[in-house]
């Protein structure tokens, strides 16, 4: 039936073209040619429809009207184009490979002995090595590579390595964490000396940032964390007393959030926004304060400032609460 429709369409189209090839065709010949072409277009539309794969035969009426119109207004060219592009391409597609992975050469982890100390592996790959690789030497190299990651990524991995069964891995992870903490404490001591010499708001803010980093990175916990937060709060208040600025209030609001002091956090976060920061910078922390206070109406208002249609955590939170 399908082949018959195709042959019928071709034969009818040829019959429609033949009278027009004569010199000076009359009106009756034009009408005959038009009728034959319409019939040929219907036959070709039916042929293409039946030749399409079963899973594509949807919306019968609209599809048929489109195919008929296509062949009606593109004589001969439309017939050839639909035959090649629709029928042939759908039934004889280009072969594709089912292999979804690509083999890569084995890469050594970075170590201080090598010229290039930047790790080939990201935080996720290094975490998998620390968790599942049975070779302790490989895990030891992973700790060395972790040291060259940003602190925000390296600290959680080093804390994970503290639970390793191998003594060398645990000791190296502990030493790396201690080095990070020592560097921060040295910065605090240096800033405090500068603060004594020149009582500037920016230096007090730098000290508070260092204390906050110890808490934010997860290096400090328990009583020590509470002490660091109190120190950060005190220096931020001192900085505001000297010269109030929006970044000072933003960090102070985050410190209060960590201390679960939501009312004070909202006050200083609002000051940060009115002081010149964009609402998109402050909204995540105001939303956190509203969530802790169980004020879900305010939470919805702040979520409106979160980005949409992106793969960030904020956009995912917005989608979850929407």
C-alpha positions as CSV (number, residue, x, y, z in Angstrom):
1,X,0.0,0.0,0.0
2,X,2.8,2.4,0.9
3,X,4.8,1.8,-2.3
4,X,1.6,2.1,-4.3
5,X,0.9,5.6,-2.8
6,X,4.5,6.6,-3.7
7,X,4.2,5.4,-7.3
8,X,0.8,6.9,-7.6
9,X,2.1,10.3,-6.4
10,X,5.0,10.2,-8.8
11,X,2.9,9.2,-11.8
12,X,0.2,11.8,-11.1
13,X,2.8,14.5,-10.6
14,X,4.4,13.6,-14.0
15,X,0.9,13.7,-15.6
16,X,0.4,17.2,-14.1
17,X,3.7,18.5,-15.3
18,X,3.4,17.1,-18.9
19,X,0.6,19.5,-20.1
20,X,2.6,22.4,-18.8
21,X,5.6,21.4,-20.9
22,X,3.6,22.1,-24.1
23,X,4.0,25.5,-25.7
24,X,1.3,28.0,-24.6
25,X,-0.9,25.8,-22.4
26,X,-4.5,26.8,-22.3
27,X,-6.6,27.4,-19.2
28,X,-8.2,24.0,-19.2
29,X,-4.7,22.4,-19.2
30,X,-3.8,24.5,-16.2
31,X,-6.9,23.4,-14.4
32,X,-6.1,19.7,-15.2
33,X,-2.5,20.1,-14.0
34,X,-3.7,21.8,-10.8
35,X,-6.1,19.0,-10.0
36,X,-3.5,16.3,-10.7
37,X,-1.0,18.1,-8.6
38,X,-3.5,18.4,-5.6
39,X,-4.2,14.6,-6.0
40,X,-0.5,13.9,-6.2
41,X,0.2,16.0,-3.0
42,X,-2.5,14.1,-1.1
43,X,-0.9,10.8,-2.2
44,X,2.6,11.9,-1.3
45,X,1.4,13.2,2.1
46,X,-0.2,9.8,2.8
47,X,2.9,8.0,1.7
48,X,5.2,10.0,4.0
49,X,2.8,9.6,6.9
50,X,2.7,5.8,6.5
51,X,6.5,5.6,5.9
52,X,7.3,7.4,9.2
53,X,8.2,5.2,12.2
54,X,5.3,4.2,14.4
55,X,6.5,6.3,17.4
56,X,6.5,9.5,15.3
57,X,2.9,9.0,14.0
58,X,1.2,11.5,16.3
59,X,-1.1,14.4,15.8
60,X,-2.5,12.8,12.6
61,X,-4.6,15.8,11.4
62,X,-2.1,18.6,11.8
63,X,0.8,16.5,10.5
64,X,-1.1,15.5,7.4
65,X,-2.2,19.1,6.7
66,X,1.5,20.2,7.1
67,X,2.7,17.4,4.7
68,X,0.0,18.2,2.2
69,X,0.7,21.9,2.2
70,X,4.4,21.3,2.0
71,X,4.0,19.2,-1.2
72,X,1.3,21.4,-2.7
73,X,3.5,24.6,-2.6
74,X,6.7,22.9,-3.5
75,X,6.0,20.8,-6.6
76,X,8.7,18.2,-7.4
77,X,11.2,19.8,-5.1
78,X,9.0,19.0,-2.1
79,X,8.6,15.4,-3.2
80,X,12.3,14.8,-3.5
81,X,13.1,16.6,-0.2
82,X,10.5,14.8,1.8
83,X,11.5,11.4,0.4
84,X,15.2,11.9,1.2
85,X,15.0,13.9,4.5
86,X,12.0,12.3,6.1
87,X,11.7,8.8,4.9
88,X,15.4,7.8,4.2
89,X,16.9,9.6,7.2
90,X,14.4,8.2,9.7
91,X,14.7,4.7,8.5
92,X,18.5,4.7,7.9
93,X,19.9,7.0,10.7
94,X,23.6,7.5,11.2
95,X,25.0,4.8,13.5
96,X,25.9,6.0,17.0
97,X,28.1,4.4,19.6
98,X,26.6,3.0,22.8
99,X,29.9,3.6,24.7
100,X,29.4,6.5,27.1
101,X,32.8,6.5,28.7
102,X,36.2,7.4,27.4
103,X,39.4,5.7,28.5
104,X,42.0,8.0,30.0
105,X,45.6,7.4,30.9
106,X,46.5,6.9,34.6
107,X,47.5,10.1,36.3
108,X,49.7,10.3,39.3
109,X,48.6,12.4,42.2
110,X,50.6,15.6,42.9
111,X,53.3,15.6,45.4
112,X,55.7,18.3,46.6
113,X,58.6,16.4,44.9
114,X,57.2,17.2,41.5
115,X,57.6,20.4,39.6
116,X,53.9,20.9,39.1
117,X,52.2,20.9,42.5
118,X,48.7,21.7,41.3
119,X,46.5,18.6,41.6
120,X,45.2,16.9,38.5
121,X,42.2,15.7,40.6
122,X,39.4,17.8,42.0
123,X,37.9,17.6,45.5
124,X,35.4,15.0,44.5
125,X,38.0,12.6,43.1
126,X,40.3,13.1,46.1
127,X,37.4,12.3,48.4
128,X,36.8,9.1,46.5
129,X,40.4,8.1,46.9
130,X,40.4,8.8,50.6
131,X,37.2,6.8,51.2
132,X,37.6,3.8,48.9
133,X,41.2,3.4,47.8
134,X,42.8,0.5,49.7
135,X,46.4,1.6,48.9
136,X,47.6,3.6,51.9
137,X,50.4,5.1,49.8
138,X,47.8,6.4,47.3
139,X,45.7,7.9,50.1
140,X,48.9,9.5,51.5
141,X,49.5,11.1,48.1
142,X,45.9,12.3,48.1
143,X,46.5,14.2,51.4
144,X,49.5,15.9,49.8
145,X,47.4,16.9,46.8
146,X,44.6,18.1,49.1
147,X,46.9,20.7,50.5
148,X,46.9,22.6,47.2
149,X,43.1,23.0,47.1
150,X,41.4,26.1,48.5
151,X,40.9,25.9,52.2
152,X,37.1,25.6,51.9
153,X,37.6,22.4,50.0
154,X,40.7,21.0,51.7
155,X,39.6,21.2,55.3
156,X,36.6,18.8,55.0
157,X,38.8,16.3,53.2
158,X,41.5,16.6,55.8
159,X,38.9,16.1,58.6
160,X,37.7,13.0,56.7
161,X,41.3,11.7,56.6
162,X,41.5,11.9,60.4
163,X,39.3,8.8,60.5
164,X,41.7,6.8,58.3
165,X,42.9,3.5,59.6
166,X,46.5,4.2,58.6
167,X,48.6,6.1,61.1
168,X,50.6,8.0,58.5
169,X,47.5,9.2,56.7
170,X,46.0,10.4,60.0
171,X,49.2,12.1,61.1
172,X,49.7,13.9,57.8
173,X,46.0,15.1,57.8
174,X,46.3,16.3,61.4
175,X,49.6,18.1,60.6
176,X,48.0,19.8,57.5
177,X,45.0,21.0,59.6
178,X,47.3,22.3,62.3
179,X,49.3,24.2,59.7
180,X,46.1,25.9,58.4
181,X,45.0,26.8,61.9
182,X,48.5,28.1,62.8
183,X,48.6,30.3,59.7
184,X,45.3,31.8,60.6
185,X,46.3,32.4,64.2
186,X,49.6,34.0,63.1
187,X,47.5,36.3,60.9
188,X,45.4,37.2,63.9
189,X,48.4,38.0,66.0
190,X,49.9,40.2,63.2
191,X,46.6,42.1,62.8
192,X,46.2,42.6,66.5
193,X,49.6,44.2,66.7
194,X,48.7,46.5,63.8
195,X,45.3,47.3,65.6
196,X,47.1,48.4,68.7
197,X,49.3,50.7,66.8
198,X,46.5,52.2,64.6
199,X,43.0,51.8,65.8
200,X,41.4,51.4,62.4
201,X,38.1,49.8,61.6
202,X,39.5,47.8,58.6
203,X,42.1,46.1,60.8
204,X,39.4,45.1,63.4
205,X,37.4,43.7,60.5
206,X,40.4,41.7,59.3
207,X,40.8,40.2,62.7
208,X,37.1,39.3,62.9
209,X,37.4,37.7,59.4
210,X,40.2,35.5,60.6
211,X,38.2,34.3,63.6
212,X,35.2,33.7,61.4
213,X,37.3,31.7,59.0
214,X,38.3,29.3,61.8
215,X,34.6,28.7,62.5
216,X,33.4,28.7,58.9
217,X,36.0,26.2,57.7
218,X,35.0,23.9,60.5
219,X,38.5,23.9,62.2
220,X,37.0,25.0,65.5
221,X,34.1,23.4,67.3
222,X,32.5,23.3,70.7
223,X,33.7,25.7,73.3
224,X,36.6,26.9,71.1
225,X,34.2,27.8,68.3
226,X,32.0,29.8,70.7
227,X,35.0,31.7,71.9
228,X,36.1,32.5,68.3
229,X,32.6,33.7,67.5
230,X,32.6,35.9,70.5
231,X,35.9,37.4,69.5
232,X,34.7,37.9,65.9
233,X,31.6,39.6,67.3
234,X,33.6,41.9,69.6
235,X,36.0,43.1,66.9
236,X,33.1,43.7,64.4
237,X,31.3,45.8,67.0
238,X,34.5,47.7,67.5
239,X,34.9,48.2,63.8
240,X,31.3,49.5,63.5
241,X,31.9,51.9,66.4
242,X,34.9,53.4,64.6
243,X,33.3,53.5,61.2
244,X,30.1,51.6,60.3
245,X,30.2,49.9,56.9
246,X,28.0,47.4,55.1
247,X,30.5,44.6,54.9
248,X,31.0,44.9,58.7
249,X,27.3,44.5,59.3
250,X,27.0,41.6,56.9
251,X,29.7,39.6,58.6
252,X,28.3,40.5,62.0
253,X,24.9,39.3,60.9
254,X,26.4,36.0,59.8
255,X,28.2,35.6,63.2
256,X,24.9,36.2,65.0
257,X,23.3,33.6,62.7
258,X,25.9,31.1,63.8
259,X,25.2,32.0,67.4
260,X,21.4,31.5,66.7
261,X,20.7,35.2,67.6
262,X,18.3,35.7,64.8
263,X,16.9,39.1,65.9
264,X,20.3,40.7,66.1
265,X,21.3,39.0,62.8
266,X,18.2,40.5,61.0
267,X,19.0,43.9,62.3
268,X,22.6,43.9,61.1
269,X,21.8,42.2,57.8
270,X,19.2,44.8,57.1
271,X,21.8,47.5,57.9
272,X,24.2,45.9,55.5
273,X,21.5,46.1,52.8
274,X,20.6,49.7,53.5
275,X,24.3,50.5,53.7
276,X,24.9,49.7,50.0
277,X,25.0,45.9,49.5
278,X,22.6,44.4,47.0
279,X,19.6,42.5,48.3
280,X,20.8,39.4,46.4
281,X,23.9,39.4,48.6
282,X,22.0,39.7,51.9
283,X,18.9,37.7,51.0
284,X,20.4,34.2,51.6
285,X,21.3,35.1,55.2
286,X,18.0,36.9,55.9
287,X,16.2,33.8,54.6
288,X,18.3,31.6,57.0
289,X,17.3,33.9,59.9
290,X,13.7,33.7,58.9
291,X,13.9,29.9,58.7
292,X,15.5,29.6,62.2
293,X,12.8,31.9,63.6
294,X,10.2,29.8,61.7
295,X,8.9,32.9,60.0
296,X,8.0,31.2,56.7
297,X,6.2,34.2,55.3
298,X,9.4,36.3,55.4
299,X,11.3,33.3,54.1
300,X,9.2,33.3,50.9
301,X,9.8,37.0,50.4
302,X,13.6,36.5,50.6
303,X,13.5,33.5,48.3
304,X,12.3,35.8,45.5
305,X,15.8,37.3,45.4
306,X,17.5,33.9,44.8
307,X,18.7,33.1,41.3
308,X,16.5,30.9,39.1
309,X,17.3,28.3,36.4
310,X,20.8,27.7,37.6
311,X,22.6,24.8,39.1
312,X,23.7,26.7,42.3
313,X,22.5,25.6,45.7
314,X,20.5,28.8,46.1
315,X,18.5,28.1,43.0
316,X,17.9,24.5,44.2
317,X,16.6,25.9,47.5
318,X,14.3,28.3,45.7
319,X,12.9,25.5,43.6
320,X,12.4,23.3,46.7
321,X,10.4,26.0,48.6
322,X,8.4,27.1,45.5
